[in-house]
Amino acid sequence: MKPPPPDPPAPAPQGRARHSGRAAGNKSNASVDNRGAQRTDAPYQTNSDELTSLPWLRTWRGVYLFVFGCFILWVVLLLALTAIYSS
């Protein structure tokens, strides 16, 4: 009986090096791409796997937060209505 073949080596993680196109004397804090245009990096970049295709809830995190907020709202409403109409 032959031993199973060895697993292929895992690919090495590749870092994302950012090369700013700033000259040594340029003291601007805005990063510049290779073409010289200024970039504005979003604080939270999403993958295509995280998009929901909904017009006002674009990420799954937003969907989960919305559902959790609705749940909390219903619990508060049930508690308030129970307290008001229990007497």
PETA-V102162 format. One record per residue. RES is the residue in one small letter. PHI is phi in radians with two decimals (999 if undefined). PSI is psi in degrees with one decimal (NA if undefined). Layout:
RES_PHI_PSI + RES_PHI_PSI
//
This chain:
m_999_131.7 + k_-1.49_143.4 + p_-1.24_152.8 + p_-1.12_150.3 + p_-1.15_149.7 + p_-1.16_150.2 + d_-1.17_143.9 + p_-1.17_148.6 + p_-1.13_143.6 + a_-1.22_141.2 + p_-1.15_143.9 + a_-1.23_138.0 + p_-1.13_137.7 + q_-1.85_123.3 + g_-1.35_157.9 + r_-1.82_95.5 + a_-1.37_132.4 + r_-1.84_119.3 + h_-1.84_115.1 + s_-1.49_144.1 + g_-1.57_23.3 + r_-1.36_142.9 + a_-1.37_164.2 + a_-1.09_-32.9 + g_-1.54_-7.2 + n_-1.39_120.3 + k_-1.82_17.2 + s_-1.24_142.8 + n_-1.52_-12.9 + a_-1.32_129.8 + s_-1.36_151.6 + v_-2.19_134.4 + d_-1.45_-175.9 + n_-1.12_-26.2 + r_-1.52_-4.8 + g_1.65_-1.4 + a_-1.49_147.5 + q_-1.37_140.9 + r_-1.85_147.9 + t_-2.09_109.5 + d_-1.42_129.5 + a_-1.22_146.2 + p_-1.18_-27.8 + y_-2.36_109.0 + q_-1.67_136.5 + t_-1.86_148.3 + n_-1.47_164.4 + s_-1.19_-22.1 + d_-1.23_-24.2 + e_-1.57_-7.0 + l_-1.41_142.6 + t_-1.83_-13.1 + s_1.22_14.2 + l_-1.58_144.7 + p_-1.21_-32.2 + w_-2.06_-4.9 + l_-2.20_90.5 + r_-1.46_-23.4 + t_-2.07_157.5 + w_-1.17_-29.2 + r_-1.08_-41.1 + g_-1.11_-38.4 + v_-1.12_-45.6 + y_-1.10_-41.6 + l_-1.15_-38.5 + f_-1.12_-45.4 + v_-1.12_-42.5 + f_-1.12_-40.6 + g_-1.11_-39.5 + c_-1.12_-40.3 + f_-1.07_-46.9 + i_-1.07_-41.5 + l_-1.06_-44.2 + w_-1.14_-40.9 + v_-1.10_-43.8 + v_-1.11_-43.4 + l_-1.10_-42.8 + l_-1.11_-41.1 + l_-1.14_-43.3 + a_-1.13_-45.4 + l_-1.19_-34.6 + t_-1.14_-41.9 + a_-1.18_-36.7 + i_-1.27_-45.3 + y_-1.72_7.1 + s_-1.40_-19.1 + s_-1.44_NA
//
